[in-house]
Amino acid sequence: MSWDVAALLKSRGIPFVFSTGYDVTNILPELLAGSPVIGKPFRNEEVELRIRQAIASARLERSAPDLHVMGSA
């Protein structure tokens, strides 16, 4: 499967979206739980929207201050 590739992308902060025809509620391993998934069949507009959302989310995560470090002094 593509779990290894997705895990590497996640570790590097690179956004990705899964697409599958399987039940999306139970398909992802624990490490990748919460990753965006598009169920098949899908429309091109939905793919574009999900990719844009994944990119925007990754940008927010990179630009947000690390609150854990700030609060621990």
Secondary structure as GFF3:
##gff-version 3
##sequence-region A 1 73
A	DSSP	alpha_helix	3	11	.	.	.	ID=ss1
A	DSSP	beta_strand	18	20	.	.	.	ID=ss2
A	DSSP	three_ten_helix	30	32	.	.	.	ID=ss3
A	DSSP	beta_strand	37	39	.	.	.	ID=ss4
A	DSSP	alpha_helix	44	63	.	.	.	ID=ss5
A	DSSP	alpha_helix	67	71	.	.	.	ID=ss6
###
